Amino acid sequence: MSKTLLLFIFIVLLSPFSAAQVNIEKVRLGGQTSSFNMSANFQSVEGNVNYMANALDVRFDDRVRYWDWFVLVNSSSRISDGETISSYGFIHLRASHPLRHSKYIELFSQFESRPFSKLNSRELIGFGLRYDISLTGIIPFALGIGLMSEHEVLEDGEAHTLRSTNYVSASYPIGKGANFRMTAYYQPSTADSQDYRLLSDTELAIRLGQRTYWKSSFVFRYDSNPESGVRSRDVETRQGIGLSL
């Protein structure tokens, strides 16, 4: 099993996808031909709080006639006293076709469902261009620009928005045993420049031994026009230890 795939599994298990914005750059592998990965998790808690939780994560990568594509599927739910109290479903499909000079055209579609939240569901479809470059010969650096159509079913109605989606991503090796990665997204509405979303995701991974590593990440999300009763910003920090077998 490749180290990249193990890193992906670690990311999936410790940090489920956010309903606000999803950092696809973080799970982009690149250079894959055909592969399949699935993980299932079950949790039971009894005491002051009683519930059962389960999660299923699936990924499939393939290459078809110069198109590299992958599918991500995530499903989770929490049950208490025989009733479902929360659930989440996520599907992302992305296809990438190389052009010339490290440029790629990408097509993507996504569906999210959170029936127990103010955002019941979100569907989007879009396309974009990606440009891969290398700073100083050692820093992988990517720029992306695209357009996506977004349909949301909210607690108090529906909304349809056409957004520009733009990102910058970079990865910087620190010595032989550490790596720093950052990704930033900017997604403004094409109809209202005051309606936009920001995402900043930074991560530091340090190898502790031949098969172990420590990870620390910081995620900042901002929505200039959130649903009623929802805060405009979220800040998340994560610490974890991974094992490669």
TORSE-6219 format. One record per atom (N, C-alpha, C, CB): y, x, z. Coordinates in steps of 0.001 Angstrom, whole numbers, plus 524288, in hexadecimal, padded with zeros to 5 digits. Glycine has a CB too. Layout:
BEGIN
YXZ...
END
This chain:
BEGIN
7FB508034F80000800008000080000804E18037180000800077FC43804D1808AA802517FC7E80D46805987FBFD810E4804FA800A38102A804527F6FD813FB8091D801A1817BD808E5805EC81BD0804AE804F481A6680E34806A881D35803E07FFEC821177FFDA7FEB081F1B7FA7980025822817FFFE7F8E481A377F95C7FEF3817F67F4578003E817907F39E8061A812A67F3C57FDC28161B7F7BC808F7815E27F76780EA881B457F654810F3813A47FC73810F381F457F8C080EA5824947F7D48107D8261D7F23480F948286F7FB7D80DCB824987F00980B11825C67EA96809FC823367E6F580DF8824017E92B8047E81E2A7E7F680F2681B707E4B3812F281E307E4EE8183D815B17E66E8137C81FEA7E98C819C18229D7EA3E81EBC827A67E70481ED4823D67F01781FB182A8E7E73581A7282F727E44281A2882E6A7DE7681AA1832537E56A8150E82A647DC80817C9829317D6F1817D0827A67D51581D3A824DD7D5C1813F58246D7D81D81FE98226D7D65F824F4826A07D65B8292781DF17D9CD826A582A5A7D9F0828EC82E317DA5882D148335D7D7A582BEE82F2C7DFE682E34834507D6348270C8395E7D3C8825DE838C27CF8F821BB83D517D7EB82408837CE7CAA68234A837497C67081F9183C597C59681C97835A77C1768224F83BE07C34E817E98405F7C28F8148D8445E7BEEA8171283EA87C06980F47849457BFEF815F684D807BCB58180484E987B8338145E852737BFF5818D6850177B3CA81689851607AF4E81346856B17AFE9810C7851327AA5381672859FE7B332812E385F457B3BF810CB85F537B72180BF2862E47B606814E285D8B7BBD480C5485D687BF72807F88588D7C2C68086C8625F7C2DE807CD856437C418803FD8517A7C721803EC8527A7CC4C8012D84D067C41780139851467D093803CB8520D7D5B98019284D2D7D74A7FE7E853497D9C6805E584D0C7D5CF7F97D8488E7D6FF7F6308481A7DCDA7F541848F67D41B7F0FB84C7D7DFAD7F57284C4D7E5537F4AF848B87E7FA7F8A2851C37E79E7F50E848457E5A27FD2F845397E8078015C83F607E7DD800418465C7E5548067C83DA57E42E7FD03838137E3BE7FBD7836E87E5257F62C836277DE397FCFF83ACC7E7387F375839E87E8EB7EE0F836B37EDF67EE2783F387E9C07EB178324D7EDFD7EB5282EE37F2857EB4582FE37F5ED7E683829367F0D17EB6782FB87F3B07E1EA830B47F6AC7DD2D82BE67F9B97DB79835417FA5C7DDFE82AF57F9DD7D6648269A7FCE37D44D821427FA8E7D55E826C6802397D676821157F58B7D70981C127F31C7D829819857F1257D32681CC17EE9E7DC0E8146A7F1417D2DA8119D7EEDE7CE8B80F7D7E99D7D06280D237F27E7CC8980AFC7E9957D2D1808CD7E4B57D4C5806EC7E5847DA58804497E2C47D13B808E67E2697DDF1807477E2EC7E369807E97DDAC7E62380A817E7387E642804F17DCF97EA57805167D8297ED5B804D47D98A7F31F8008B7D4707EBCC808237D7047F63B808257D7F57FBE2808E17D2CA7FEB880C827DBE67FD73805F87D1F9802E8806747CD35805FB805AC7CE7F80BB58027D7C9098042A808CB7CC1D80F0C808227CCB5814B3808DA7C7728175380C097D0C2816F3805BF7C67081B56806087C19681E50806937C2EF82413801237BE1981D56809EE7C006826CB80AE67C10482C5380A977BBE782F618104B7C3A582D1E808467BC2B833FB807CF7B7A18375F809957B92283CE1802187B5838376B80C477B58E83F7B80E507B69D844B180DA37B1C88481F814207B8438447080C057B2AE84D0080B757AE72850BF80E427AFF7855C28059D7AD33851CF811B57AC8B857A0814BE7AD8E85C5C813F87A9058602781AA97AE5285B0F8129C7AA4186511811F77A64B86920814C97A80B86E0E80C1A7A54886A448171A7A461870C981A017A5968758B81ECC7A22B875E181B8B7AB61875B8823657A49C876C9828427A1A0876E48296B79F278719282CCD7A5268788C827A07A1C986D728281E79FBE86827822B979FAD865B182C037A30F864D48214D79B548634981C2D79AD2860E981CC8799AC85B11818FA79679863A481A9879D03857DE81A9B79BFD85244816B379F8B84F8D8201C79CC284FF68156B79E1D84ACC812337A14C8475E8154D7A2508426280CD879E9384626814E97A70B84068817D87A88083BBE8143B7AB34837E381C827AC1183D248155E7AA77832E3812547AD1E82EDF815F07AEB082A7080DD47A99A82CD98146E7B2B9827988178E7B49F82331813E57B6DD81F1281B9E7B8D0824FF815497B5FD81A29812547B806815C4816127BAB3811FE80F3B7B39E812FE814D47BF87810868180E7C27C80CD8814A87C45F8085B81AC67C72D80F98816737C367803A28137A7C4DA7FEFB817227C7937FB26810DF7BFF87FC69815357CBAD7F8A8818257CE4A7F487814737CFAA7F00D81AEA7D3467F6A58165A7CEAD7EB458135D7D00D7E69D816FA7D2C97E2BE810D27CB1E7E41A815567D75C7E0E18184A7DA5C7DCFC8150A7DAF17D80A819DA7DFD27DF28817B87DAF47D392814F07DBBD7CEAF818BE7DDB07CA818123B7D69F7CCEA8169F7DF9C7C636819BE7E1517C1C4817937DEC37BCE5819C17E7627C13D81AF17DBF77BA148195E7D92C7B55B81D337DA727B104819197D32E7B65181B707DD777AD2D81E8A7DEB97A88D824097E0A27A9EB81EE77D9FB7A50A824567E4DA7AC9B829397E7727AE1882C527E4857B25382C9C7E81B7A95282A507E02C7B44682CDE7DD627B88D829F47DE8F7BD9A82D0C7D7617B77C82CBA7E09A7C17D82A9C7E13D7C6BF82C497DC837C9F282C827E67C7C957828A87D9E27CC5A82A187D54F7CF65826F67D5117D4788293F7D0557CC308293D7D2627D8378268A7D1977DD2A827D07CC3F7DF62828007D5DD7E114824367CA5C7E28D824C67C5527E5378242F7C6397EB0F820AA7C1407E334827E27C4367EE158279D7C45E7F3C5827117BEC67F5CD82C8C7C71A7F624823737BDFD7F960822B37B8DE7FBD48226A7B998801B081DB07B61F7F9C0825797B68780487825717B6BF80A3C825647B13380C5D82A3E7B9D780C5B821D97B02480FF2821867AB0381263820797ABAD8182D81D3B7A7A380FCF8234D7A8CD81B6A822827A92F8210E823AE7A3EF82398825FD7AD8982371821517A3008281B8224A79E2A82B018213179F0C830C381EE5799A2828E08236E79BA1833FA822A979BD3839A4821667964F83B808279F79E1083C8581D33795D583E8C81B53790BE8405181B4A7909D8463C815D178F9083E2181D5378C628487781D5F78B9E84E2381BA17861684F62822DF78CB085073817E278593852F1815CB78076854878140177D3E84FD6819EA77D6A8579A811A377FD484C1480F8877D1D8478D8137A77BB58436280CF27785C849458187877D178442781C7777BD58405981EFC780C983E398209577848842C382019780C883937822BC78531836C18287F78520838468221778505830B782A557895883AA782FC07899183C6B8331E78D10838EF82FF878B8184205830A87903F835AF8339C7935A831F082FEF7952382D9D836447981E834A48321A795B1828F582EF97979E824968329779A2D820A082BC57931E822038305579DA881D87833667A082819AE82FF47A1E481514835D87A57581C15831F67A1158105B82F2F7A28680BA4832C87A57E807F982CF579DB0808F2830B87A98180561833F67ACCF80207830B87AEC97FD73836497B17380527832CD7AE4B7F8B4830507B0617F40A834797B3217F0C582D8C7ABF97F0D8833587B7E37EF16836FE7BAC27EBBD833F57BD1A7E731839EE7BF1D7EEDF835D07BC247E273833837BE487DDB3837A57C17F7DAE78315B7B9DD7DA168364D7C6577D98283A0C7C9C77D6DA837477CCDD7D29C83CB97CD867DAC8839CB7CD2C7CE07837C87D0337C9A283BFF7D3F67C7D5836037CC947C51383A5E7D8C17C68E83E137DCD87C51083C3C7DF697C00283EA97E0FC7C97E83FE57E00D7BC5C83EAA7E2727B74C842477E71C7B66A83F387DE647B2C1840207EBC47B5638436F7F05C7B4AA846697F0307AF7D840227F54C7B4EE84B587F1CF7AFB684E847F28A7AB0F84F077F86A7AA33854067EFD67AB9B853767FA447A888854367FFE37A7C58577E802357AC24856CB800F77A27B856CC807397AD1E85A0D80A2B7B0C8859F4807D07B64A85FA980A637AEC98553C807027B853854738052C7BDBA856D07FFD47BEC0856C28090B7C1848573D7FCA07BAC28592B7F74A7BB60854A17F3797BADF85D787F60D7B74A8550A7EF207BDCC850EC7EB317BDC6853677E5C97BD9784D547EBC27C2A2850C37E2307BB06852417DCB67BB5184E5F7D9FF7BEE3852677DA1B7B5C78504A7D6897C24484CEF7D3FB7C61684DA27CE0D7C5DD84E1D7D6067CB9D849507CB5B7C687849347C5B37C6FE846C87C4627CC418461A7C31F7C264848EC7C07E7CEFC846C67BF3C7D41D847647B9787D562849667C2847D84E843EE7B7AB7D8BB8440A7B24F7DAA5842377B25B7E04D8408F7AEA07D737844587AEB77E3668431C7AEC17E9008434F7A93E7EB36846EC7B2557EBFF83FEA7A84A7EEF583FDB7A3497F1BE83F177A44F7F78583B8179FA07EF9F8424A7A1C77FABC841D67A21680072841C479C9E802B1846617A550802D883ED179BD1806DC83E97796C68097483E947978380F5E839BB793B5807B384239794E3811FB84276794D1817B38438478F2E81967846D1798AA819D683F8E78BD781971840677864681A89842787851681FF083B7878368819CC84232788D1823A584412787C8828EF8496378A5D829EE84012789B782CF284C2A78BCA825D48514C78E33826738555278B2D8235585133793F7824BC85A4478CC1823BF85E6778A35820CA85DCD78B3781AF4863BE78C14822A885B4C78F988198885A14790B5814188546E78F1D8131585AFC7969A812C6853BD78A72810D984E717888F80FEC84BAA78BAF80BB584E8F782DA80E6D84E7F78CE08077684C1778FEB8034B85047792697FFE38487678C797FFF984EBB796937FD2B85230799347F97584EFB79AEA7F4C3854FD79DF77FC07850EC799B17F02984E7579B637EB508528079E757E83684C4F796A07E815850DF7A2AF7E5C1854757A59E7E27C8518A7A8257DDFD857577A9BE7E5B0854637A8F97D9BD8525C7ABA17D529856C27AED87D2DD8501C7A7B47D1178557D7B38F7D105859AF7B6D77CF16857BC7BB727CBE485CE27B8C77D38D85B617BE9E7CA3A85A2D7C34F7C73285E3A7C76D7C87F85A137C2257C13185D187CC4A7C71C860D47D06F7C84585F647D5827C5A0861367D1457CE12862D77D95A7C635862087DE9B7C440861D57E25F7C8D48665F7E02A7C05D85E707E63B7C87485DDA7EA2C7CC8185E697EF937CA0F858837E99D7CF538610F7F30A7CCCF861E37F8557CADE860387FC297CF14867B37F93C7C94685C377FF3D7CDF385A3F803317D19785C83808847D03C85435803637D17E85EBB80B1A7D41D860C28105A7D35485F17813B07D7FA866D8810517D2B086013818BB7D79885EBA81C4E7DBD78637E81F977DD26859FF81FD67DA588656E81EFE7E1F8869EE821FE7E3AB8682E827647E57C86CE181F1D7E81086AB782B5B7E39A8698D830DB7E4DD863D3832407E3DB86AE6831F97EA958613282F027E0BB85BD58302B7DF4A857B982EB57E34C85B63835B67DE308594682D007E7FB8555C82BDF7EC0785616826847EE868558E830077F03A85A76823DA7ED8C85B7E81ED17F00685AB681A6F7EC148611781EA47F24E85665817737EC5D855BD812F17E8EA859FC80EE77EA15850358107D7E99285C9A80D307E5FC86114809BF7E68D860B38057C7E26D8664C80CD17E6108618D800907E3E58610A7FC447E033865B07F8957E0A885BEA7F94A7E11C867767F6AC7DC3186B917F2C37DBE98696B7EDFF7D91D8707F7F4EC7D91886AB87E9627DB01868DE7E49D7D88586D287E08D7D827864417E2697DB7C86D3C7DDA57D3D6870F37D9637D31F86E1A7D4FF7D059875E67DB2F7CFF986F137D02E7D20C86C427CBDA7CFB286EE27C6A37D0B6866C07CBB97D1B286C527C2947CEF886E417BD417CF8A869B87B9CE7D124870D47BB3F7CA6786A997B6477D4DC866637B2D47D695868737AD577D7A5863BE7B5087DB7D865307A9937D66B866547A41A7D77B8635E7A28A7DC63864CF7A0887D2C0866207A05F7E029863ED79F447E557864737997E7E6A7866A47A2997E98E8601D797237E84C86020791A17E9F985E1E791567EF8A85CB878E247E6458614878F2D7F30385FE878EC87F88F85FA9789117FA36863E3791C87FBFA85BA1787D37FD3885B32782B47FFB885C4E783818057C855A5780267FED2860CB7818E8073A8628B7825980C978616A77D8780FE886866783A380CB88625777E19814EC8616E779CF8188D864E7775298174E8625977B9A81E2486999776318155486D50772018144E86EAE7715C80E8687232772F78175986B5F7733380B0686C6C772858057D86A25776ED8023687238772248049286BDF777417FD5086A0B77B367F9B386E9F77E4E7F782866E8778B87F54A86D767830A7F5A78718B786597F36886F3C789817EEEF873F578A067F79D87242789F87EAC3870AD78D2A7E64F874F87911F7E54D86F9A789C07E15787389796267E5278776079A537E4A48758879E597E0AB8786379CF07E9F38791F7A0067DD648781B7A4597D9D087A857A9357DC3B87A607A3427D42E8774B7AD237DD438791D7B1D47DFFD878367B6BF7DCC5876627B2577E54087BB87BA707DD7887ADC7BFC07DB9E878047C2AA7DFF2880257C2897DA1A873F97C58A7DE9A871177C8807E288871567CE457E12886B547C69D7E2EA873567D16B7E4C0874537D6EC7E3C4872587DA247E86087A367D7EC7E2D08701D7DEA97E74B86E157E1DE7EB8D86E717E7A07EA3C868727E0677ECC386E5E7EAB67EE4A86DF57F05B7EDDD869D67F2167F1C5873597F3207EEE1866767F5AA7F029862357F7677F381861907FD497F2F685D117F48B7F2228609B7FFEE7F75285FE7805977F73485BF5807317FB5686527808717F8108593680B747FA458556C80D9B7FDF385644813797FE3D84FB080C497FC4B856B18158180311857FE81B08803B88541A81DAA8075C85D9581BAA805D68511C8217F8057484D6A8244B808D98504E8280180C83849668275C8058A84EC6827ED8117B8511E82B648156484CE982F4281712853578283B81A3B84D3E833EE8150B84926837B88162A8440D8360E813B0848768386981C0983FA5837828162683A888363481411838048318A816BD8370583ACE8148383A3D82FD881B218379E82BC481E0B83AC2826E581F15835EA82DDA822F283F298262A81C5F8425F8218D81D5A844D081FA981847846A5822BD8216E8461C81AA68182D84895818638139184C628141481542844668163280FB9850EB81408812D7854E081018813F48559680CB780F1E85A23812A8815A18557F8079080FD88561A803E680B8785A5F7FFF880CD4850E58011380A5B85D8D7FE9E808F9861897FA9C809AF861C97F724804DE866E97FD1880AC7862EA7F221805E18639F7EE55801B7868137EAB28033E85E7D7EB36800A986B767E9757FF8286FC87E5DA80074870067E1ED7FBFD8750E7E8D7801008707A7DCE77FD5F870DB7D8AF7F98B876277D5F57FA1186C527D4B47FA458783C7D4347F5A587CF07D0F87F58087BF07CC8C7F19F881ED7D4447F3ED87C1F7C79F7F38E87ABA7C3277F05A87EFD7BEFC7F0998757A7C0E17F21C883097BF717ED518873C7BB897ED4E885F07B6F97E9B188C6C7BE0D7EBA38882E7B2747EAEB887D27ADEF7E77388B657AED47E2C68894C7A8C97EA5E8899E7AD5E7DE2488CE27AE007D983891547AA0D7D964889987AD7C7D49C890E07A5D67DC6B894E37A1C07DC72898DF7A2797E0CA8925C79C747DCF88976E7A5527E4EB89AE67A5EE7E96C89A207AB617EBB0899D57A1A47EDA489DED7AECC7EAFF89D817B4307ECDD89D617B48F7F2CA8A1FF7B7647EACB89EFC7B04F7F57E89EDE7B04A7FB368997B7AEDE7FD568A2EC7AC7D7FD52895F37AD457F9E4890967ABF77FB5E88D1E7B0887F9C288EBA7A6B57F8BF88B927B3BD7FD7F888677B8547FC41884CC7B9A6800C988BE67BD077FAF3880E37BCDA7FF9B87D2F7BEB58038287CD37C49E8033C877C27BC34802B687C3F7C701807C787BA67CCAC80828876A47CDEB80B198806F7CF3480AE7874207D20E8098186F8B7D3F880C5086FA97D9E580C4D86A647D1E4809D486F347DC2F810EC86EC87E1D98117C869D77E30181490873B77E4388143C866787E63181252861717E760814BA860A27ED498149785CE07E475811E08609C7EFBB8193385FBA7F55C8198185ACC7F66381CB3864877F83281BF4858157FA9281B52853167FBB381DD38522C8019481E1C84E987F90881ADE85046803498228884EE1808C0823548492180910824D68526480B50827958462680C17821D48409780CD6822EA83F9B812998241483D2980AF481E3B83D0C813A68287A83BF08190582A1E8361C8199982B1383F1681A7D82F1B833CB81D708287682E3481E618292282D438213482E4D82BFB821998247E829E281EEB8319D828AF8212A836B0823F6824C78366E827BC81CDC83AA68205B823868330581BA0826AA8325D81994825E682CE0817658252F83676814D88279E82BFA812A382734826C3811EB8218C8251580D7982A0882686810CD81E1D828CF80FC1818A88277A81333814BE82A6E80A1D8177382889817058168D82D3681A6B8130383022820248140482EC881988813A48360E8234C80FE182F33828E18106382E3382BD980C548316182A1480FC88284E830AC80D75832578342B809FB835428385F807F58319B836A880CD483A03839B4802E58321F83D8E8007982EB1841B67FDB9831E883AED7FC9C82AED8468B7FE418304084AE97FB8F832B284E507F94E82E5E84E1D7FF4F8365384FDF7F45E82EDD8530B7F1F482ACC857517EE9282D2284FA57EEB58272985B6C7EDEA82A1585FE17EAB182B9B861477E737826F9864AD7EE2382D57861917E215827EF862A77DE52823C1867567DB038254685DD37DACF822A786B0E7DAA1821AF86FB07D75D8227C870167D37681E04874BE7DAC2822DA870867CE7481F55871167CA5781B6D8760C7C73681C8686C3A7C6B681B65878B17C5CD8184F87D737C2B9818E987DC07BE9E814A0882547C644818CC87ED17B9C88162987F847B56F81286884EC7B32A8137F87B217B128813348885B7B38380F9788DBC7B1B08105188E237ABBE81092891257B3B580BED88A047A90E80ED388A237A35980EC3884F47A131810C788B457A1498092F883CA7A1EF815CE87EBB7A03A817E887E8779A4B818A787DA37A2F781D1E879BE798498195E87923792C381A7D87B927917781FCA873547913781A6387CCC78C908209287F3178AD68257A87BA078C1882A158805E784EC8254D87DD078E8C82E0F87AD478FE2832B1877ED79505832578771478BB2833CD8788C797D482E0B875E679CDC82D4A879F27A13282D63872C579CF48280E878E57A5578304987C847A9BC8308F87CCE7AC9282B5C87AE57AD84834DF8814D7AEDD82A4E882287B16F8254A87F847B6C7824FA887F37B2048244D87E477B9278296E87C077BE6382944877417BEE282CB4880077C25B82AE0873C97C26182B0C86F147C3AF82E0286E997C99882E3786A197C12A82B8686D2C7CB9D832C686C3D7D13583379866C67D1DD835B2870727D3C483723863BF7D5478334B85E4F7D5F2834E285CFD7DBC08351D85A947D3108311785A7E7DD598395B858957E2C0839E4852B47E28783AD985B777E5C083E7A84FFB7E64D838A784A487E67883947848867EC0583A53847827E44B83464844A67EC9C83DC0842367F1A583EE483C4D7F0D583E60843C67F3C18448E8399C7F4B683C54833EF7F40B83BC88312F7F92683ABB832B87F03C8377182C1E7F92C83BA9828C17FDAD83AA28248D7FC04836D38264E7FFDD83FC2823A77FF32832CE81FBB7FDFA82ECF81B4D801E882EE98223A7FDDD82960816D08003582D02812258037F82CBE80FE7803398274C80E07801D0830D480EFB807C8824D080C9B8081C81FA1806F1809C88203580FA480BFA81C0F80353806B581E087FDBE807DC81E727FB8B809268190A7FAC18032E820E7
END
